[in-house]
Amino acid sequence: MIIEDTFDGIIKPLRLGQLTFPHNLIQAPLAGISCSAFRQLAYQFTPPAYACSEMIMANDLIKNKNTPLRYLHRAPMEETLCYQVAGKTASTLATAATHLSALGADIIDLNCGCPKPKIRRKGLGSKLLETPDLLFQLVQAVRKNCSLTLSVKIRIDGQQDSGLNSEVVQAIVAGGADFIIVHGRNWQDDYDVNCFYEQIAEIVEESALPVIGNGDICDLTSLKRMASQTHCAGFMIARASMGQPWLYQQLIEEAQGHTFRRPTPETIITCYLNHLQNLQTLESEKVAVMQMRRLAKFYFARENSEEADTLLQKLYRCETVQEILLLVK
Ligand SMILES: Cc1cc2nc3c(=O)[nH]c(=O)nc-3n(C[C@H](O)[C@H](O)[C@H](O)COP(=O)(O)O)c2cc1C
């Protein structure tokens, strides 16, 4: 895939570790969502540079328990896949990375951003940002055991201002990671708190590694804002990608100065049904239907029409795949 350069230089080729990509927009990890069923959809359009799995618990993976097929499955069309792991000991993470490497991972990402209390209580996710020395050891252990491209996804200090951003970044660089992904919020901040792009910019300035900026990108305007305020090498998108598998194509075409035609309602319905069909190969009917009910608003509410609202209300009541098919087809 060759992507025409954009005149303002936002969309450009990206090199991360040993990998090169034709553009620099990346699909974020989304627990409960970014499985293969979801990731495959973007390949009907211009796909992201690479996409990331849901967070996988390193401990569960190596003990071979509680890691559903959905977390690991990869469709043949998925060109570059990152598996994200959460762990807190060097040996567990190193072994998990070896497992994921054997499964064909292209990139391993260490989750250092999850804010959930049940994850932090176990010393995982964003809790690791409080102990840069331990973080260094973890990154180093994965690096020594695994030659794949390695990233660490972090959150920033934000308004908490613990002064740890710099130490965290130094630990990641010294540990041997290939790049850093920065979500511009503190772990205590919800989405109603604005991202601190200036702190991402400081990390870009300080880090010897490429930095991928993440937080609040949903259209070309917000992408441009993030790019101009942070100068990141690439950009990661999470919430805005839900129900919009064409988003990467849209952003690239719009950044090139082209007009992107929003997919027709028929195409959106096809995407929704493909998502359901993909999910059925990975999950029970009950789980697939529950997830597609939850995701329906991302596909249809953006339509902002009475018909879409009515469809949504009906979809929320569906109990079986057959009911969804009868309603939507
Ligand atoms: C439903 C949901 C699930 C998420 N799951 C993960 C996850 O498994 N791992 C992770 O690092 N971040 C996860 N995140 C955070 C996103 O990857 C991203 O950092 C955050 O949403 C900010 O990006 P955005 O403004 O583009 O949504 C999740 C976010 C949401 C909304």
The ligand as an ORCA input file, in Angstrom:
! r2SCAN-3c Opt
* xyz 0 1
  C     -14.003      0.341     25.999
  C     -12.542      0.670     26.144
  C     -11.637     -0.343     26.353
  C     -10.272     -0.055     26.480
  N      -9.390     -1.076     26.643
  C      -8.055     -0.829     26.684
  C      -7.105     -1.898     26.777
  O      -7.444     -3.093     26.808
  N      -5.790     -1.558     26.831
  C      -5.362     -0.247     26.791
  O      -4.166      0.014     26.822
  N      -6.242      0.769     26.704
  C      -7.562      0.505     26.627
  N      -8.444      1.541     26.504
  C      -7.938      2.922     26.358
  C      -7.769      3.285     24.888
  O      -6.897      2.421     24.209
  C      -7.271      4.733     24.730
  O      -6.030      4.845     25.375
  C      -8.227      5.765     25.310
  O      -9.582      5.438     25.044
  C      -7.952      7.157     24.745
  O      -8.065      7.146     23.344
  P      -9.355      7.764     22.560
  O      -9.546      9.149     23.053
  O      -8.994      7.668     21.113
  O     -10.527      6.897     22.943
  C      -9.810      1.288     26.404
  C     -10.743      2.308     26.198
  C     -12.081      2.024     26.066
  C     -13.058      3.142     25.813
*
